[in-house]
Amino acid sequence: MNWKLVAALFLSWCIVALALIKGIQSSGKVVYFTATFPYVILAILLIRGITLPGSYDGLYYYLMPNWKRIYDVDVWRDAAVQVFYSFGIG
């Protein structure tokens, strides 16, 4: 067994138990945290990503695609492979 994972699982179950020990009254407070926390983390990651060097070039490449590549067969083959990999996980 990986003891770090065991400890993390035990800690997560303790947090769940502490959140639910008082019943349904305290779960509303937990929902406020768990509903907003991912957005806070995404905002932090967005700010961090924008401040990295070369981020402008990446955003420009993402928002202004090269339309001449749409006729390239390799692009469509890579897209199909990506779709099948995504379906494979599901």
C-alpha positions in Angstrom: 0.0 0.0 0.0 1.0 3.6 -0.7 0.8 5.1 2.8 0.7 8.6 1.6 -2.5 7.8 -0.4 -3.9 5.9 2.6 -3.3 9.0 4.8 -4.9 11.3 2.2 -7.9 9.0 2.0 -8.3 8.9 5.7 -8.0 12.7 6.0 -10.6 13.2 3.3 -13.0 10.8 5.1 -12.4 12.6 8.4 -13.2 15.9 6.7 -16.4 14.4 5.3 -17.4 13.0 8.7 -16.7 16.3 10.4 -18.8 18.2 7.8 -21.7 15.8 8.2 -21.5 15.1 12.0 -23.9 17.9 12.8 -26.4 16.8 10.2 -28.0 18.7 7.4 -27.6 22.1 9.0 -23.9 22.2 8.6 -23.9 20.8 5.1 -25.1 24.1 3.7 -21.8 25.8 4.8 -19.8 23.0 3.2 -21.8 23.4 -0.1 -20.9 27.1 -0.2 -17.2 26.3 0.1 -17.2 23.4 -2.4 -19.3 25.3 -4.9 -17.0 28.4 -4.9 -13.6 26.9 -4.3 -13.1 25.5 -7.9 -13.8 28.9 -9.3 -11.3 30.5 -7.0 -8.6 28.0 -8.1 -9.5 28.5 -11.8 -9.1 32.3 -11.4 -5.8 31.8 -9.7 -4.6 29.5 -12.4 -5.8 31.9 -15.1 -4.0 34.8 -13.6 -0.8 32.7 -13.2 -1.1 31.5 -16.8 -1.5 34.9 -18.2 1.6 36.2 -16.4 3.8 33.5 -17.8 6.2 34.4 -20.6 4.9 33.5 -24.0 1.2 33.5 -22.9 0.3 36.2 -25.5 1.6 34.0 -28.3 -0.4 31.0 -27.0 -3.6 33.0 -26.7 -3.1 34.5 -30.2 -2.5 31.0 -31.7 -5.6 29.7 -29.9 -7.9 32.6 -30.8 -6.7 33.2 -34.4 -6.5 29.8 -36.0 -4.7 29.1 -39.3 -7.6 28.3 -41.6 -5.3 26.9 -44.3 -4.6 23.9 -42.1 -8.3 22.9 -42.2 -7.6 21.2 -45.6 -4.7 19.2 -44.1 -5.6 15.5 -43.7 -3.1 15.1 -40.8 -5.1 17.6 -38.7 -8.3 15.6 -39.2 -6.6 12.4 -38.4 -5.2 13.8 -35.2 -8.6 15.1 -34.3 -10.2 11.7 -34.9 -7.6 10.0 -32.8 -8.3 12.5 -30.0 -12.0 11.8 -30.2 -11.5 8.0 -29.9 -9.1 8.4 -27.0 -11.7 10.5 -25.2 -14.4 7.9 -25.9 -12.1 5.2 -24.7 -12.0 6.6 -21.2 -15.8 6.9 -21.0 
